[in-house]
């Protein structure tokens, strides 16, 4: 897989600010308020790409599918479908090809681009858009198309494949896989019990002084801060950011590098999405790298990748059944083993050293489409000198 994450590591904190300020601007411009989240890939060191769809090998050993609905029990796919995919080909191309090979009379015409660019393209194309299904890396882009009236309702039996909080309450889109905010920590320096379960307590935790890292130009971090603004308010978020700077937080280009620095003992802890930790452990099983979670706050948000059927779909049944297939047991297992994301269908477990999804404690009442407001977050990050 192409490795977008391994960029040169930041060194001094202030030197890095100057180098990445432009990246923050670029991120904002690219997101255009849609809750953008870059689709990045990082092959685990020493790991091998997973070739099999469904149960089989994984970087953590053999694995069997224990839940979900198999493709063999779903309506067959037949005909041609145009898929606008905001998920990268390196991550989901193998799955797309598998669906084509599984059915003799089914062709997918994928168009890969950023979720934001594809939303803009669909809106520009209007009723002449060839798109049947939109596959997004984040809920914000799905919500943007819903708000523009460009979606079709999904049937209840598709929506019911995932928990209520992982699909649109009006039934216009469904999540297909998930990513949890976590605190990677070095197990040679800390025990799990040493990590606060309240994200707002971190600036006052002296054990993290000059010993914790973040990636403020990274869109997942900005979505996390957006959630803090929604849940805690602007002033509390500003104080948290200033407190973390006073604590001596170290900046990195992205959250894979944060997790890697924790595994290497360069820092004791950091903030990152869960799959970066698992990618490192997949190749370095003995790395002193643990995963901690906060509870019910911005540090524990659970964002989803997802799909919807567009109003321009030539064959609504085919488009709907394709979305259904993204929730099949085989596809859910693929997301776990290949992208290291959380499966959303009950009974299909995550991979690696992670708790089941039912044991996570994301904040209640947070509409994931609220994370689309990144402009206010970037403005606040600049105001306090983080960007």
Backbone torsions as a table, in degrees:
resi	resn	phi	psi	omega
1	UNK	NA	146.6	175.5
2	UNK	-63.1	139.6	-174.4
3	UNK	-107.6	96.3	-179.9
4	UNK	-85.2	-18.5	-169.7
5	UNK	-81.7	-25.8	-171.4
6	UNK	-83.8	72.5	176.1
7	UNK	-94.5	163.1	178.7
8	UNK	-54.8	134.7	-177.3
9	UNK	-74.0	143.2	175.1
10	UNK	-66.9	151.6	-179.1
11	UNK	-111.7	-103.9	178.8
12	UNK	-65.5	147.5	-174.5
13	UNK	-62.1	-49.6	-176.6
14	UNK	-70.3	-37.6	177.5
15	UNK	-60.6	-35.7	-177.0
16	UNK	-72.1	-33.2	177.6
17	UNK	-57.2	-46.4	-178.9
18	UNK	-62.2	-37.9	-176.1
19	UNK	-73.2	-26.9	-172.6
20	UNK	-108.3	-1.8	179.3
21	UNK	-57.4	-40.2	179.8
22	UNK	-65.2	-32.9	178.4
23	UNK	-64.2	-37.7	178.0
24	UNK	-61.7	-41.2	177.6
25	UNK	-63.6	-42.7	-179.6
26	UNK	-64.0	-38.0	179.8
27	UNK	-63.0	-43.2	179.9
28	UNK	-63.4	-45.0	-178.0
29	UNK	-62.3	-36.4	-177.7
30	UNK	-74.9	-26.2	-174.7
31	UNK	-84.5	-34.2	-179.8
32	UNK	45.5	40.9	173.1
33	UNK	73.0	19.9	-179.2
34	UNK	-105.0	16.2	-179.5
35	UNK	66.3	38.5	-174.7
36	UNK	-57.6	144.7	176.9
37	UNK	-145.9	116.1	-176.3
38	UNK	-63.8	144.8	175.3
39	UNK	-93.5	108.5	-177.1
40	UNK	-118.3	155.0	177.9
41	UNK	-127.4	144.4	175.4
42	UNK	-145.1	109.7	178.6
43	UNK	-72.3	132.1	-179.5
44	UNK	-61.6	139.9	179.1
45	UNK	-61.4	126.1	178.7
46	UNK	79.7	-6.1	-178.8
47	UNK	-83.6	162.2	178.3
48	UNK	-116.0	142.4	176.5
49	UNK	-58.1	141.9	178.6
50	UNK	-83.0	126.5	-174.4
51	UNK	-100.9	-21.1	-171.7
52	UNK	-98.2	136.0	175.4
53	UNK	-95.0	133.7	-174.4
54	UNK	97.4	-167.7	-176.0
55	UNK	-64.0	158.3	179.2
56	UNK	150.0	-142.8	-176.2
57	UNK	-70.3	154.8	171.0
58	UNK	-149.5	162.5	178.2
59	UNK	-61.4	-14.6	-179.2
60	UNK	-109.7	15.3	179.0
61	UNK	112.1	176.9	-179.5
62	UNK	-62.3	153.6	-173.3
63	UNK	-150.6	142.0	177.0
64	UNK	-118.5	145.7	174.8
65	UNK	-76.2	126.9	-175.6
66	UNK	-114.3	-2.5	-177.8
67	UNK	-154.9	-178.7	177.9
68	UNK	86.4	178.6	-179.2
69	UNK	-106.2	126.0	-178.7
70	UNK	-71.3	153.2	174.1
71	UNK	-55.3	-35.7	-177.3
72	UNK	-63.1	-17.3	179.5
73	UNK	-101.3	4.9	-177.8
74	UNK	-103.5	159.4	176.2
75	UNK	-58.6	140.0	-178.4
76	UNK	-68.9	152.3	177.2
77	UNK	-100.7	131.1	-178.7
78	UNK	-148.8	131.5	-180.0
79	UNK	116.8	-161.5	-178.7
80	UNK	-116.4	139.2	-177.7
81	UNK	-135.1	130.7	176.8
82	UNK	-97.9	119.5	-176.0
83	UNK	-110.8	119.6	170.7
84	UNK	-92.9	112.7	-172.9
85	UNK	-113.1	115.1	171.2
86	UNK	-82.7	-2.8	172.2
87	UNK	-91.4	138.4	-173.7
88	UNK	-67.0	147.0	179.0
89	UNK	-61.0	-34.8	-179.5
90	UNK	-62.9	-26.3	-177.4
91	UNK	-94.2	-39.0	-172.7
92	UNK	-118.5	-3.0	-178.2
93	UNK	-59.6	-37.9	179.7
94	UNK	-63.4	-39.6	178.9
95	UNK	-67.8	-42.1	178.8
96	UNK	-60.5	-44.3	178.8
97	UNK	-63.3	-37.0	179.7
98	UNK	-60.3	-43.5	179.8
99	UNK	-61.5	-40.6	179.0
100	UNK	-64.7	-40.5	-178.2
101	UNK	-73.8	-26.4	-178.1
102	UNK	-69.2	-34.9	-177.4
103	UNK	-112.8	135.2	-176.2
104	UNK	-70.7	-30.9	-172.7
105	UNK	-119.6	49.3	-178.9
106	UNK	-139.0	126.9	-179.9
107	UNK	-127.4	131.8	175.9
108	UNK	-109.0	131.4	174.9
109	UNK	-108.7	91.8	-176.6
110	UNK	-84.1	144.0	170.7
111	UNK	-125.5	112.9	-176.8
112	UNK	-96.2	135.5	175.1
113	UNK	-167.9	178.6	175.5
114	UNK	-67.1	151.5	179.8
115	UNK	-57.9	-41.3	-179.1
116	UNK	-62.5	-45.5	-179.6
117	UNK	-63.3	-38.6	-178.9
118	UNK	-69.6	-37.5	175.7
119	UNK	-60.9	-46.8	179.1
120	UNK	-60.9	-39.6	-179.7
121	UNK	-65.2	-43.4	179.7
122	UNK	-62.3	-42.1	-180.0
123	UNK	-67.1	-37.1	178.5
124	UNK	-68.7	-40.9	-178.4
125	UNK	-69.7	-25.8	177.6
126	UNK	61.2	-140.9	-176.8
127	UNK	-71.5	-8.2	177.9
128	UNK	-93.0	3.8	-179.5
129	UNK	-62.7	136.3	176.2
130	UNK	-81.7	-3.7	-173.5
131	UNK	-69.1	134.4	174.2
132	UNK	-101.7	-43.2	-177.8
133	UNK	-131.5	140.0	173.4
134	UNK	-111.4	126.7	-177.4
135	UNK	-116.3	115.7	-169.7
136	UNK	-119.0	152.5	176.4
137	UNK	-82.2	-11.5	-177.3
138	UNK	-148.0	159.2	-177.8
139	UNK	-72.3	-27.3	-177.8
140	UNK	-60.1	-42.3	179.8
141	UNK	-67.8	-36.8	176.5
142	UNK	-63.3	-43.9	179.8
143	UNK	-64.6	-32.9	179.6
144	UNK	-63.1	-42.4	178.4
145	UNK	-70.0	-36.1	175.5
146	UNK	-60.7	-46.1	-178.4
147	UNK	-61.9	-28.6	179.7
148	UNK	-86.4	2.0	178.2
149	UNK	71.7	28.5	-174.9
150	UNK	-103.2	16.1	-174.2
151	UNK	-118.7	162.8	172.4
152	UNK	-115.3	148.3	178.9
153	UNK	-67.0	139.3	173.5
154	UNK	-88.4	146.6	-179.4
155	UNK	-68.3	155.4	-176.1
156	UNK	-59.0	-38.1	-176.7
157	UNK	-69.2	-18.6	172.1
158	UNK	-81.0	-47.8	-179.6
159	UNK	-59.8	-35.5	-176.1
160	UNK	-71.3	-6.7	178.1
161	UNK	-70.2	-21.3	178.7
162	UNK	-124.4	162.2	179.2
163	UNK	-63.3	155.4	-173.7
164	UNK	-55.9	-37.9	-175.6
165	UNK	-72.4	-7.3	-179.0
166	UNK	-104.1	7.7	171.4
167	UNK	-135.3	162.5	-178.3
168	UNK	-61.9	132.8	-179.3
169	UNK	-61.5	-22.1	177.0
170	UNK	-95.7	4.1	173.8
171	UNK	76.2	22.6	-176.4
172	UNK	-91.9	-19.2	176.9
173	UNK	-151.8	160.7	176.0
174	UNK	-132.2	145.7	170.9
175	UNK	-70.4	150.8	178.8
176	UNK	-120.7	-24.1	175.0
177	UNK	-160.3	165.7	-172.3
178	UNK	-136.9	160.9	178.6
179	UNK	-133.8	129.3	-176.3
180	UNK	-104.4	140.2	171.0
181	UNK	-74.7	138.2	-176.6
182	UNK	-141.5	174.8	173.2
183	UNK	-120.8	98.9	173.4
184	UNK	-68.6	136.2	179.2
185	UNK	-138.2	151.2	-179.8
186	UNK	-83.5	120.1	-173.9
187	UNK	-75.3	-11.7	172.3
188	UNK	-78.1	-19.7	-177.9
189	UNK	-105.9	-31.0	-174.7
190	UNK	-136.3	152.7	165.9
191	UNK	-97.3	160.5	-180.0
192	UNK	-55.4	-36.4	-178.4
193	UNK	-69.1	-15.0	178.2
194	UNK	-78.6	-16.1	-175.7
195	UNK	-88.5	123.8	179.9
196	UNK	-58.8	144.2	175.0
197	UNK	-95.2	8.2	176.7
198	UNK	-118.6	114.9	-176.1
199	UNK	-60.7	-28.9	-177.0
200	UNK	-74.3	-10.8	-178.5
201	UNK	-86.2	-10.2	-173.9
202	UNK	-61.8	-42.7	-178.0
203	UNK	-61.8	-23.3	-178.5
204	UNK	-96.2	6.6	-178.0
205	UNK	-93.6	102.1	-173.3
206	UNK	-63.4	-25.6	179.4
207	UNK	-61.5	-19.4	-179.3
208	UNK	-95.4	2.9	-177.2
209	UNK	-60.9	124.7	-177.3
210	UNK	53.3	29.7	-172.8
211	UNK	-144.5	28.6	-178.6
212	UNK	-145.3	149.9	-175.4
213	UNK	-130.7	157.0	174.6
214	UNK	-147.1	171.7	180.0
215	UNK	-131.6	80.4	-170.3
216	UNK	-69.3	-17.5	176.8
217	UNK	-85.4	-6.3	-174.6
218	UNK	-84.0	136.3	-171.6
219	UNK	-63.8	-33.8	178.2
220	UNK	-64.7	-38.6	175.8
221	UNK	-63.9	-41.9	-179.0
222	UNK	-66.5	-33.0	174.9
223	UNK	-66.5	-37.6	176.5
224	UNK	-61.8	-44.5	178.3
225	UNK	-67.7	-35.0	175.4
226	UNK	-60.7	-42.3	177.2
227	UNK	-61.9	-38.4	178.7
228	UNK	-64.6	-39.6	177.5
229	UNK	-61.5	-41.6	-178.9
230	UNK	-67.7	-43.0	-172.1
231	UNK	-85.7	-34.9	-172.7
232	UNK	-110.6	-18.9	-178.2
233	UNK	98.7	161.9	-175.5
234	UNK	-64.7	-44.9	-173.8
235	UNK	-67.6	-42.5	178.7
236	UNK	-64.5	-37.0	178.9
237	UNK	-67.5	-40.4	177.7
238	UNK	-60.9	-44.3	179.9
239	UNK	-64.6	-37.1	179.7
240	UNK	-64.8	-45.1	179.8
241	UNK	-63.1	-42.9	178.9
242	UNK	-65.9	-38.4	179.0
243	UNK	-63.6	-39.8	178.9
244	UNK	-66.7	-36.6	177.0
245	UNK	-66.9	-40.9	178.1
246	UNK	-64.2	-28.1	180.0
247	UNK	-75.0	-15.8	179.2
248	UNK	90.6	40.1	179.6
249	UNK	-66.3	142.7	179.0
250	UNK	-99.2	138.4	-176.7
251	UNK	-99.4	144.1	177.7
252	UNK	-132.0	163.9	-179.6
253	UNK	-67.9	-37.2	-176.5
254	UNK	-155.0	176.5	-170.8
255	UNK	-83.9	-16.2	169.6
256	UNK	-65.1	-42.2	-179.7
257	UNK	-67.3	-35.1	174.5
258	UNK	-59.6	-49.3	-177.2
259	UNK	-65.1	-38.4	179.7
260	UNK	-65.5	-40.2	179.0
261	UNK	-65.0	-35.1	176.1
262	UNK	-66.8	-44.6	179.8
263	UNK	-62.9	-32.4	-179.3
264	UNK	-84.3	-4.3	179.3
265	UNK	79.7	10.6	178.3
266	UNK	-70.4	-33.3	172.7
267	UNK	-135.9	160.4	-175.2
268	UNK	-87.7	-24.2	-176.3
269	UNK	-159.8	172.2	179.4
270	UNK	-166.6	-171.1	177.1
271	UNK	-123.5	128.5	-176.1
272	UNK	-164.0	157.3	169.8
273	UNK	-69.0	152.9	-168.9
274	UNK	-63.2	-31.3	-169.7
275	UNK	-73.1	-22.0	177.0
276	UNK	-64.6	-37.2	178.3
277	UNK	-64.6	-44.0	-177.9
278	UNK	-68.2	-33.8	177.8
279	UNK	-63.2	-39.4	177.6
280	UNK	-67.8	-45.7	-178.2
281	UNK	-66.0	-28.2	178.9
282	UNK	-62.4	-31.3	180.0
283	UNK	-102.8	-20.9	-178.7
284	UNK	-131.9	77.1	-172.7
285	UNK	-63.7	-22.4	-178.8
286	UNK	-93.8	3.7	-179.6
287	UNK	-61.1	138.1	179.6
288	UNK	-78.8	67.9	-171.5
289	UNK	-128.5	116.7	179.0
290	UNK	-112.5	166.7	179.5
291	UNK	-120.7	120.1	175.6
292	UNK	-114.7	156.7	-178.9
293	UNK	-128.4	141.7	165.3
294	UNK	-87.5	179.5	-173.3
295	UNK	-133.5	126.1	170.0
296	UNK	66.6	23.8	-178.8
297	UNK	-137.8	-172.8	-176.9
298	UNK	-62.8	-26.3	179.4
299	UNK	-74.2	-5.1	-177.7
300	UNK	-123.0	22.4	-179.9
301	UNK	-65.0	151.1	-178.9
302	UNK	-127.0	104.2	-178.7
303	UNK	-96.5	158.2	-175.3
304	UNK	-124.6	148.0	158.8
305	UNK	-87.8	153.5	-175.7
306	UNK	-163.6	-176.4	-175.5
307	UNK	-144.2	157.6	176.3
308	UNK	-148.5	161.3	175.1
309	UNK	-99.4	129.1	-177.2
310	UNK	-83.4	158.5	179.4
311	UNK	-68.8	-13.9	179.9
312	UNK	-93.0	5.1	-177.3
313	UNK	-60.6	126.5	179.2
314	UNK	-65.5	-40.8	-178.1
315	UNK	-126.9	96.0	-175.0
316	UNK	-62.3	-36.8	179.9
317	UNK	-64.5	-43.5	178.6
318	UNK	-62.2	-46.0	-179.2
319	UNK	-61.7	-44.0	179.4
320	UNK	-63.0	-42.5	-179.1
321	UNK	-70.3	-26.0	173.2
322	UNK	-66.7	-45.1	176.6
323	UNK	-59.1	-39.5	178.0
324	UNK	-58.6	-40.3	-179.4
325	UNK	-66.0	-29.1	176.4
326	UNK	-65.5	-16.9	178.1
327	UNK	-104.4	9.5	176.7
328	UNK	-67.4	159.7	179.1
329	UNK	-58.3	-38.9	-178.4
330	UNK	-66.6	-43.6	-179.7
331	UNK	-67.5	-39.9	179.4
332	UNK	-63.3	-40.1	176.9
333	UNK	-66.1	-36.5	177.0
334	UNK	-59.9	-47.3	-179.7
335	UNK	-59.6	-39.8	-179.9
336	UNK	-64.9	-47.0	-172.1
337	UNK	-81.7	-27.9	-171.8
338	UNK	-104.4	-40.9	179.8
339	UNK	-103.7	-4.1	178.3
340	UNK	62.3	23.2	177.4
341	UNK	-87.0	168.9	174.7
342	UNK	-78.9	124.1	167.2
343	UNK	-62.5	147.1	-180.0
344	UNK	-100.6	-15.2	179.8
345	UNK	-82.3	128.7	-177.9
346	UNK	-58.7	135.8	177.7
347	UNK	97.8	-15.3	174.1
348	UNK	-98.8	108.9	-171.5
349	UNK	-78.3	153.9	171.7
350	UNK	-69.3	170.5	-178.2
351	UNK	-105.6	153.7	175.6
352	UNK	84.6	-157.2	-175.0
353	UNK	-93.3	72.4	-177.4
354	UNK	-133.1	147.4	174.0
355	UNK	-74.7	156.1	174.3
356	UNK	-59.1	155.8	-176.2
357	UNK	-59.9	-31.5	-178.4
358	UNK	-68.0	-14.8	-179.6
359	UNK	-94.4	-2.9	176.9
360	UNK	-78.1	156.3	-178.0
361	UNK	-126.6	68.7	177.3
362	UNK	-69.4	158.3	-179.7
363	UNK	-63.9	139.1	179.7
364	UNK	-79.7	146.3	172.8
365	UNK	78.9	6.9	179.1
366	UNK	-90.6	114.5	174.5
367	UNK	-76.4	118.6	-175.0
368	UNK	-59.7	-26.0	178.7
369	UNK	-69.5	-15.2	174.7
370	UNK	-66.2	-19.5	-179.7
371	UNK	-74.2	-1.1	179.5
372	UNK	-70.1	-20.5	-175.3
373	UNK	-82.7	76.5	179.2
374	UNK	-85.8	-20.7	-176.0
375	UNK	-61.9	-43.2	178.4
376	UNK	-64.3	-33.9	179.2
377	UNK	-68.6	-45.8	179.0
378	UNK	-62.3	-38.7	178.0
379	UNK	-61.6	-41.8	179.8
380	UNK	-68.7	-40.5	178.8
381	UNK	-61.3	-37.1	176.7
382	UNK	-69.7	-40.5	-176.8
383	UNK	-59.9	-37.2	-177.9
384	UNK	-94.0	3.0	174.9
385	UNK	84.5	13.3	176.7
386	UNK	-75.4	-37.8	175.4
387	UNK	-107.3	NA	NA
